[in-house]
Amino acid sequence: MPKKTFATAPKPKLSDEQISAYETGGAGHDSKNTSDKAHQEATEPTKRLSLDLPASLHTRFKTACSATGRKMGGELQRFIEQRTAELEDEAGLTRK
C-alpha cells in the first residue's frame, strides 16, 4: 500500500483591514450590547464552581435553558446572586 501524503492547505490572502475587522468583531466577540454591570463582572476575577447533580436534573435544566435560549452558567449565576442576597438579609449581613 503506497504511503499517503497530504499537502498543506493554502492560506487565504487577507488584507490588514480584513484582519483588523476580524480581531475586533470576529469569532468570540459578542455583537450584543453589554450593560455596565455585566462589564464590571467580567473584569472582576472569577472562581470556578463544580457541583454534582443527578443526571435527570442536569438534563431537565439543560433542556429548559436551551428551550428558552438561556445559558446554564448565566442562570446559575443569577440564582446564586438572588439566593446569596436572601441569605445575607436573613443573617443581617451587609453587602459591599
C-alpha positions as CSV (number, residue, x, y, z in Angstrom):
1,M,0.0,0.0,0.0
2,P,1.5,3.3,-1.0
3,K,2.2,5.9,1.7
4,K,-0.3,8.8,1.7
5,T,0.9,12.3,1.7
6,F,-1.1,15.4,2.5
7,A,-0.4,18.8,1.1
8,T,-0.8,21.8,3.3
9,A,-3.9,23.8,2.7
10,P,-3.3,27.1,1.1
11,K,-3.6,30.1,3.4
12,P,-6.0,32.8,2.3
13,K,-4.5,36.2,1.5
14,L,-6.1,38.7,3.9
15,S,-5.6,42.4,3.9
16,D,-4.6,44.2,7.1
17,E,-8.2,45.7,7.1
18,Q,-9.8,42.3,7.0
19,I,-7.5,41.0,9.8
20,S,-8.3,44.1,11.9
21,A,-12.1,43.7,11.3
22,Y,-11.9,40.0,12.4
23,E,-9.9,40.8,15.5
24,T,-12.4,43.5,16.7
25,G,-15.6,41.7,15.7
26,G,-14.9,38.2,14.6
27,A,-15.4,34.9,16.2
28,G,-15.6,35.0,20.0
29,H,-16.8,38.6,20.1
30,D,-20.4,39.2,21.1
31,S,-22.2,41.7,19.0
32,K,-24.9,42.3,21.7
33,N,-24.6,45.5,23.8
34,T,-23.5,44.6,27.3
35,S,-24.6,46.5,30.3
36,D,-22.1,48.2,32.6
37,K,-22.9,45.7,35.4
38,A,-22.0,42.8,33.0
39,H,-18.8,44.5,32.0
40,Q,-17.8,45.1,35.6
41,E,-18.5,41.5,36.5
42,A,-16.3,40.4,33.5
43,T,-13.4,42.4,34.8
44,E,-13.6,41.0,38.3
45,P,-11.5,37.9,39.0
46,T,-13.6,34.7,38.8
47,K,-13.6,31.4,40.6
48,R,-14.8,28.1,39.2
49,L,-17.5,26.2,41.0
50,S,-18.2,22.5,40.4
51,L,-21.2,20.6,41.7
52,D,-22.6,17.1,41.3
53,L,-26.2,16.8,40.1
54,P,-28.4,13.8,39.4
55,A,-28.3,13.2,35.6
56,S,-32.0,13.6,35.3
57,L,-31.9,17.1,37.0
58,H,-29.0,18.2,34.8
59,T,-30.9,17.0,31.7
60,R,-34.0,18.9,32.7
61,F,-32.1,22.1,33.5
62,K,-30.1,21.9,30.2
63,T,-33.3,21.3,28.2
64,A,-35.1,24.2,29.9
65,C,-32.2,26.6,29.3
66,S,-31.9,25.5,25.7
67,A,-35.6,25.8,25.1
68,T,-35.6,29.4,26.4
69,G,-32.4,30.5,24.7
70,R,-30.5,30.9,28.0
71,K,-27.1,29.7,29.1
72,M,-26.8,27.4,32.0
73,G,-24.0,29.3,33.6
74,G,-25.9,32.6,33.4
75,E,-29.0,31.1,35.0
76,L,-26.9,29.6,37.8
77,Q,-25.1,32.8,38.4
78,R,-28.4,34.7,38.6
79,F,-29.8,32.2,41.1
80,I,-26.7,32.3,43.3
81,E,-26.8,36.1,43.3
82,Q,-30.5,36.1,44.3
83,R,-30.1,33.4,47.0
84,T,-27.0,35.0,48.4
85,A,-28.8,38.2,48.9
86,E,-31.6,36.4,50.7
87,L,-29.2,34.6,53.0
88,E,-27.3,37.8,53.7
89,D,-30.6,39.6,54.6
90,E,-31.6,36.6,56.8
91,A,-28.2,36.7,58.6
92,G,-28.2,40.5,58.9
93,L,-25.0,40.9,56.7
94,T,-24.4,44.0,54.7
95,R,-23.1,43.8,51.1
96,K,-20.2,45.7,49.9
